[in-house]
Structure formats: C-alpha cells, structure tokens
Amino acid sequence: MAGYIADQACYDGAFRLDVVEAMESGTQVIVMNRGSMPELILDEETKFLVNSVDELQRLCRGLFPYPQKM
C-alpha cells in the first residue's frame, strides 16, 4: 500500500489535480462527494467518496484502527 490522501473539494466546481496525481502514483484517495470527484472515483476498493465529515471519520477509523491499550 502506497498510503492515503484525504482531500476536500472547497466548492462544487473543484477539479483537484493533487487527487489525480495521487491516484496516478498508486496512492489511495478519500475525497468528498462534490465537484468533479464523483466522475474520477470509480473504484471503491482503493478510492472512496464520502458525503460528510462524520462519514470521513468513520471510514478513517475503519481503515486505521487505534492500537489496543495494554
């Protein structure tokens, strides 16, 4: 796994080149379901669309669980 990038489109017309570059390099992406992102994110296995900050937090907790306390 090359890592993750989480990106939030600032407005509905946003086309984020950094997201495209991350996907090209094999980095998995998590982006808000706004602007051009729904057209770019087609594979939910390595790329994720979220509709809210709460959904982003839940997804990140699932992908990166906190270590268990000893």
N, CA, C and O atoms as a printed pandas DataFrame, in Angstrom:
     atom_number atom_name residue_name chain_id  residue_number  x_coord  y_coord  z_coord
0              1         N          MET        A               1    0.841   -1.168    0.000
1              2        CA          MET        A               1    0.000    0.000    0.000
2              3         C          MET        A               1    0.892    1.238    0.000
3              4         O          MET        A               1    1.825    1.341    0.796
4              5         N          ALA        A               2    0.603    2.158   -0.881
5              6        CA          ALA        A               2    1.409    3.365   -1.018
6              7         C          ALA        A               2    1.013    4.449   -0.028
7              8         O          ALA        A               2    1.756    5.418    0.125
8              9         N          GLY        A               3   -0.109    4.332    0.644
9             10        CA          GLY        A               3   -0.577    5.350    1.568
10            11         C          GLY        A               3   -1.921    5.891    1.142
11            12         O          GLY        A               3   -2.530    5.402    0.191
12            13         N          TYR        A               4   -2.377    6.902    1.850
13            14        CA          TYR        A               4   -3.670    7.516    1.575
14            15         C          TYR        A               4   -3.515    9.019    1.484
15            16         O          TYR        A               4   -2.601    9.602    2.067
16            17         N          ILE        A               5   -4.430    9.644    0.738
17            18        CA          ILE        A               5   -4.573   11.087    0.745
18            19         C          ILE        A               5   -6.060   11.364    0.949
19            20         O          ILE        A               5   -6.905   10.759    0.289
20            21         N          ALA        A               6   -6.372   12.263    1.847
21            22        CA          ALA        A               6   -7.757   12.693    2.059
22            23         C          ALA        A               6   -7.839   14.134    1.581
23            24         O          ALA        A               6   -7.008   14.964    1.950
24            25         N          ASP        A               7   -8.829   14.429    0.768
25            26        CA          ASP        A               7   -8.926   15.744    0.152
26            27         C          ASP        A               7  -10.373   16.204    0.188
27            28         O          ASP        A               7  -11.282   15.402   -0.025
28            29         N          GLN        A               8  -10.597   17.471    0.451
29            30        CA          GLN        A               8  -11.942   18.028    0.491
30            31         C          GLN        A               8  -12.054   19.118   -0.561
31            32         O          GLN        A               8  -11.320   20.106   -0.525
32            33         N          ALA        A               9  -12.984   18.933   -1.505
33            34        CA          ALA        A               9  -13.217   19.964   -2.519
34            35         C          ALA        A               9  -13.795   21.197   -1.826
35            36         O          ALA        A               9  -14.731   21.085   -1.035
36            37         N          CYS        A              10  -13.244   22.359   -2.118
37            38        CA          CYS        A              10  -13.688   23.588   -1.466
38            39         C          CYS        A              10  -15.008   24.103   -2.021
39            40         O          CYS        A              10  -15.748   24.796   -1.322
40            41         N          TYR        A              11  -15.303   23.774   -3.254
41            42        CA          TYR        A              11  -16.557   24.193   -3.854
42            43         C          TYR        A              11  -16.946   23.171   -4.909
43            44         O          TYR        A              11  -16.126   22.335   -5.291
44            45         N          ASP        A              12  -18.178   23.225   -5.382
45            46        CA          ASP        A              12  -18.702   22.186   -6.248
46            47         C          ASP        A              12  -17.997   22.071   -7.595
47            48         O          ASP        A              12  -18.026   20.996   -8.195
48            49         N          GLY        A              13  -17.381   23.106   -8.083
49            50        CA          GLY        A              13  -16.723   23.046   -9.380
50            51         C          GLY        A              13  -15.265   22.634   -9.314
51            52         O          GLY        A              13  -14.560   22.680  -10.322
52            53         N          ALA        A              14  -14.808   22.235   -8.147
53            54        CA          ALA        A              14  -13.377   21.973   -7.957
54            55         C          ALA        A              14  -12.914   20.737   -8.717
55            56         O          ALA        A              14  -13.552   19.685   -8.669
56            57         N          PHE        A              15  -11.794   20.881   -9.419
57            58        CA          PHE        A              15  -11.092   19.751  -10.015
58            59         C          PHE        A              15   -9.736   19.716   -9.348
59            60         O          PHE        A              15   -8.907   20.597   -9.579
60            61         N          ARG        A              16   -9.501   18.719   -8.531
61            62        CA          ARG        A              16   -8.296   18.657   -7.732
62            63         C          ARG        A              16   -7.227   17.838   -8.432
63            64         O          ARG        A              16   -7.303   16.611   -8.484
64            65         N          LEU        A              17   -6.243   18.519   -8.962
65            66        CA          LEU        A              17   -5.146   17.861   -9.656
66            67         C          LEU        A              17   -4.330   16.991   -8.702
67            68         O          LEU        A              17   -3.792   15.961   -9.109
68            69         N          ASP        A              18   -4.235   17.400   -7.437
69            70        CA          ASP        A              18   -3.474   16.595   -6.480
70            71         C          ASP        A              18   -4.094   15.214   -6.286
71            72         O          ASP        A              18   -3.377   14.244   -6.038
72            73         N          VAL        A              19   -5.419   15.116   -6.396
73            74        CA          VAL        A              19   -6.091   13.824   -6.283
74            75         C          VAL        A              19   -5.748   12.948   -7.481
75            76         O          VAL        A              19   -5.458   11.762   -7.325
76            77         N          VAL        A              20   -5.780   13.527   -8.670
77            78        CA          VAL        A              20   -5.448   12.792   -9.891
78            79         C          VAL        A              20   -3.997   12.306   -9.828
79            80         O          VAL        A              20   -3.711   11.160  -10.176
80            81         N          GLU        A              21   -3.090   13.166   -9.390
81            82        CA          GLU        A              21   -1.678   12.785   -9.286
82            83         C          GLU        A              21   -1.487   11.678   -8.245
83            84         O          GLU        A              21   -0.684   10.768   -8.450
84            85         N          ALA        A              22   -2.208   11.752   -7.152
85            86        CA          ALA        A              22   -2.115   10.706   -6.123
86            87         C          ALA        A              22   -2.581    9.368   -6.679
87            88         O          ALA        A              22   -1.933    8.345   -6.459
88            89         N          MET        A              23   -3.700    9.367   -7.398
89            90        CA          MET        A              23   -4.218    8.124   -7.973
90            91         C          MET        A              23   -3.238    7.568   -9.002
91            92         O          MET        A              23   -3.042    6.355   -9.075
92            93         N          GLU        A              24   -2.626    8.434   -9.789
93            94        CA          GLU        A              24   -1.660    8.004  -10.809
94            95         C          GLU        A              24   -0.451    7.317  -10.178
95            96         O          GLU        A              24    0.124    6.395  -10.756
96            97         N          SER        A              25   -0.075    7.776   -8.987
97            98        CA          SER        A              25    1.093    7.195   -8.322
98            99         C          SER        A              25    0.739    5.967   -7.475
99           100         O          SER        A              25    1.614    5.365   -6.851
100          101         N          GLY        A              26   -0.544    5.600   -7.459
101          102        CA          GLY        A              26   -0.960    4.421   -6.708
102          103         C          GLY        A              26   -1.396    4.703   -5.291
103          104         O          GLY        A              26   -1.687    3.773   -4.538
104          105         N          THR        A              27   -1.448    5.968   -4.910
105          106        CA          THR        A              27   -1.907    6.335   -3.577
106          107         C          THR        A              27   -3.421    6.227   -3.520
107          108         O          THR        A              27   -4.114    6.679   -4.432
108          109         N          GLN        A              28   -3.930    5.638   -2.464
109          110        CA          GLN        A              28   -5.366    5.513   -2.300
110          111         C          GLN        A              28   -5.921    6.855   -1.838
111          112         O          GLN        A              28   -5.278    7.554   -1.055
112          113         N          VAL        A              29   -7.112    7.221   -2.315
113          114        CA          VAL        A              29   -7.655    8.540   -2.026
114          115         C          VAL        A              29   -9.012    8.445   -1.344
115          116         O          VAL        A              29   -9.791    7.520   -1.575
116          117         N          ILE        A              30   -9.265    9.434   -0.496
117          118        CA          ILE        A              30  -10.557    9.618    0.155
118          119         C          ILE        A              30  -10.946   11.063   -0.124
119          120         O          ILE        A              30  -10.227   11.983    0.267
120          121         N          VAL        A              31  -12.071   11.276   -0.792
121          122        CA          VAL        A              31  -12.475   12.631   -1.167
122          123         C          VAL        A              31  -13.957   12.838   -0.879
123          124         O          VAL        A              31  -14.731   11.887   -0.772
124          125         N          MET        A              32  -14.326   14.107   -0.758
125          126        CA          MET        A              32  -15.729   14.462   -0.580
126          127         C          MET        A              32  -16.474   14.253   -1.900
127          128         O          MET        A              32  -15.909   14.440   -2.978
128          129         N          ASN        A              33  -17.710   13.875   -1.804
129          130        CA          ASN        A              33  -18.565   13.616   -2.964
130          131         C          ASN        A              33  -19.086   14.947   -3.513
131          132         O          ASN        A              33  -20.279   15.240   -3.428
132          133         N          ARG        A              34  -18.185   15.738   -4.071
133          134        CA          ARG        A              34  -18.519   17.071   -4.601
134          135         C          ARG        A              34  -17.717   17.331   -5.858
135          136         O          ARG        A              34  -16.755   16.622   -6.153
136          137         N          GLY        A              35  -18.115   18.338   -6.584
137          138        CA          GLY        A              35  -17.367   18.780   -7.752
138          139         C          GLY        A              35  -17.165   17.663   -8.768
139          140         O          GLY        A              35  -18.103   16.939   -9.103
140          141         N          SER        A              36  -15.952   17.531   -9.250
141          142        CA          SER        A              36  -15.642   16.519  -10.268
142          143         C          SER        A              36  -15.270   15.172   -9.666
143          144         O          SER        A              36  -15.052   14.209  -10.402
144          145         N          MET        A              37  -15.195   15.087   -8.346
145          146        CA          MET        A              37  -14.724   13.858   -7.711
146          147         C          MET        A              37  -15.578   12.623   -8.028
147          148         O          MET        A              37  -15.005   11.554   -8.237
148          149         N          PRO        A              38  -16.918   12.710   -8.077
149          150        CA          PRO        A              38  -17.689   11.510   -8.422
150          151         C          PRO        A              38  -17.354   10.959   -9.811
151          152         O          PRO        A              38  -17.506    9.761  -10.050
152          153         N          GLU        A              39  -16.907   11.807  -10.714
153          154        CA          GLU        A              39  -16.543   11.350  -12.052
154          155         C          GLU        A              39  -15.169   10.675  -12.065
155          156         O          GLU        A              39  -14.893    9.860  -12.944
156          157         N          LEU        A              40  -14.321   11.000  -11.116
157          158        CA          LEU        A              40  -12.971   10.436  -11.062
158          159         C          LEU        A              40  -12.895    9.153  -10.239
159          160         O          LEU        A              40  -12.106    8.258  -10.544
160          161         N          ILE        A              41  -13.708    9.072   -9.210
161          162        CA          ILE        A              41  -13.619    7.951   -8.266
162          163         C          ILE        A              41  -14.605    6.878   -8.692
163          164         O          ILE        A              41  -15.805    6.992   -8.444
164          165         N          LEU        A              42  -14.097    5.840   -9.332
165          166        CA          LEU        A              42  -14.958    4.786   -9.862
166          167         C          LEU        A              42  -14.799    3.466   -9.114
167          168         O          LEU        A              42  -15.681    2.610   -9.192
168          169         N          ASP        A              43  -13.716    3.284   -8.405
169          170        CA          ASP        A              43  -13.397    2.009   -7.769
170          171         C          ASP        A              43  -13.381    2.196   -6.257
171          172         O          ASP        A              43  -12.477    2.841   -5.727
172          173         N          GLU        A              44  -14.362    1.645   -5.558
173          174        CA          GLU        A              44  -14.438    1.837   -4.109
174          175         C          GLU        A              44  -13.461    0.964   -3.338
175          176         O          GLU        A              44  -13.425    1.024   -2.109
176          177         N          GLU        A              45  -12.674    0.159   -4.027
177          178        CA          GLU        A              45  -11.708   -0.679   -3.324
178          179         C          GLU        A              45  -10.463    0.109   -2.927
179          180         O          GLU        A              45   -9.873   -0.156   -1.880
180          181         N          THR        A              46  -10.062    1.066   -3.746
181          182        CA          THR        A              46   -8.861    1.846   -3.449
182          183         C          THR        A              46   -9.136    3.345   -3.395
183          184         O          THR        A              46   -8.253    4.131   -3.052
184          185         N          LYS        A              47  -10.344    3.733   -3.731
185          186        CA          LYS        A              47  -10.708    5.148   -3.740
186          187         C          LYS        A              47  -12.087    5.266   -3.105
187          188         O          LYS        A              47  -12.968    4.447   -3.365
188          189         N          PHE        A              48  -12.272    6.285   -2.274
189          190        CA          PHE        A              48  -13.508    6.393   -1.519
190          191         C          PHE        A              48  -14.113    7.780   -1.662
191          192         O          PHE        A              48  -13.402    8.784   -1.606
192          193         N          LEU        A              49  -15.429    7.835   -1.847
193          194        CA          LEU        A              49  -16.196    9.076   -1.819
194          195         C          LEU        A              49  -16.944    9.128   -0.492
195          196         O          LEU        A              49  -17.559    8.141   -0.090
196          197         N          VAL        A              50  -16.896   10.260    0.186
197          198        CA          VAL        A              50  -17.658   10.427    1.420
198          199         C          VAL        A              50  -18.553   11.648    1.282
199          200         O          VAL        A              50  -18.238   12.583    0.546
200          201         N          ASN        A              51  -19.676   11.628    2.000
201          202        CA          ASN        A              51  -20.658   12.701    1.889
202          203         C          ASN        A              51  -20.618   13.689    3.040
203          204         O          ASN        A              51  -21.262   14.736    2.976
204          205         N          SER        A              52  -19.870   13.375    4.096
205          206        CA          SER        A              52  -19.809   14.273    5.248
206          207         C          SER        A              52  -18.509   14.039    6.009
207          208         O          SER        A              52  -17.812   13.047    5.793
208          209         N          VAL        A              53  -18.204   14.968    6.898
209          210        CA          VAL        A              53  -17.018   14.825    7.734
210          211         C          VAL        A              53  -17.188   13.629    8.664
211          212         O          VAL        A              53  -16.226   12.907    8.926
212          213         N          ASP        A              54  -18.402   13.413    9.164
213          214        CA          ASP        A              54  -18.651   12.256   10.030
214          215         C          ASP        A              54  -18.371   10.947    9.295
215          216         O          ASP        A              54  -17.773   10.029    9.856
216          217         N          GLU        A              55  -18.802   10.867    8.047
217          218        CA          GLU        A              55  -18.542    9.669    7.249
218          219         C          GLU        A              55  -17.036    9.493    7.012
219          220         O          GLU        A              55  -16.529    8.372    7.026
220          221         N          LEU        A              56  -16.338   10.587    6.799
221          222        CA          LEU        A              56  -14.886   10.538    6.643
222          223         C          LEU        A              56  -14.228    9.992    7.900
223          224         O          LEU        A              56  -13.331    9.152    7.820
224          225         N          GLN        A              57  -14.672   10.467    9.066
225          226        CA          GLN        A              57  -14.110    9.987   10.326
226          227         C          GLN        A              57  -14.360    8.496   10.512
227          228         O          GLN        A              57  -13.455    7.766   10.916
228          229         N          ARG        A              58  -15.574    8.033   10.224
229          230        CA          ARG        A              58  -15.888    6.607   10.366
230          231         C          ARG        A              58  -15.026    5.766    9.426
231          232         O          ARG        A              58  -14.518    4.716    9.819
232          233         N          LEU        A              59  -14.864    6.223    8.201
233          234        CA          LEU        A              59  -14.044    5.493    7.239
234          235         C          LEU        A              59  -12.591    5.423    7.704
235          236         O          LEU        A              59  -11.969    4.362    7.643
236          237         N          CYS        A              60  -12.056    6.537    8.162
237          238        CA          CYS        A              60  -10.665    6.558    8.623
238          239         C          CYS        A              60  -10.482    5.664    9.840
239          240         O          CYS        A              60   -9.458    4.992    9.960
240          241         N          ARG        A              61  -11.451    5.643   10.740
241          242        CA          ARG        A              61  -11.348    4.758   11.905
242          243         C          ARG        A              61  -11.356    3.300   11.481
243          244         O          ARG        A              61  -10.684    2.472   12.098
244          245         N          GLY        A              62  -12.108    2.974   10.434
245          246        CA          GLY        A              62  -12.127    1.600    9.938
246          247         C          GLY        A              62  -10.832    1.223    9.231
247          248         O          GLY        A              62  -10.368    0.088    9.331
248          249         N          LEU        A              63  -10.256    2.179    8.519
249          250        CA          LEU        A              63   -9.018    1.911    7.784
250          251         C          LEU        A              63   -7.801    1.922    8.691
251          252         O          LEU        A              63   -6.858    1.161    8.479
252          253         N          PHE        A              64   -7.819    2.783    9.700
253          254        CA          PHE        A              64   -6.680    2.964   10.594
254          255         C          PHE        A              64   -7.151    2.820   12.033
255          256         O          PHE        A              64   -7.270    3.822   12.738
256          257         N          PRO        A              65   -7.421    1.602   12.487
257          258        CA          PRO        A              65   -7.917    1.439   13.867
258          259         C          PRO        A              65   -6.868    1.852   14.891
259          260         O          PRO        A              65   -5.665    1.687   14.690
260          261         N          TYR        A              66   -7.368    2.394   15.992
261          262        CA          TYR        A              66   -6.471    2.766   17.084
262          263         C          TYR        A              66   -5.855    1.515   17.673
263          264         O          TYR        A              66   -6.524    0.485   17.763
264          265         N          PRO        A              67   -4.601    1.578   18.074
265          266        CA          PRO        A              67   -3.979    0.400   18.701
266          267         C          PRO        A              67   -4.667    0.067   20.023
267          268         O          PRO        A              67   -5.128    0.961   20.734
268          269         N          GLN        A              68   -4.731   -1.193   20.340
269          270        CA          GLN        A              68   -5.336   -1.632   21.593
270          271         C          GLN        A              68   -4.440   -1.221   22.759
271          272         O          GLN        A              68   -3.215   -1.313   22.674
272          273         N          LYS        A              69   -5.061   -0.768   23.848
273          274        CA          LYS        A              69   -4.295   -0.446   25.059
274          275         C          LYS        A              69   -3.908   -1.736   25.754
275          276         O          LYS        A              69   -4.674   -2.699   25.780
276          277         N          MET        A              70   -2.731   -1.741   26.306
277          278        CA          MET        A              70   -2.258   -2.943   27.002
278          279         C          MET        A              70   -2.574   -2.852   28.458
279          280         O          MET        A              70   -2.257   -3.768   29.217
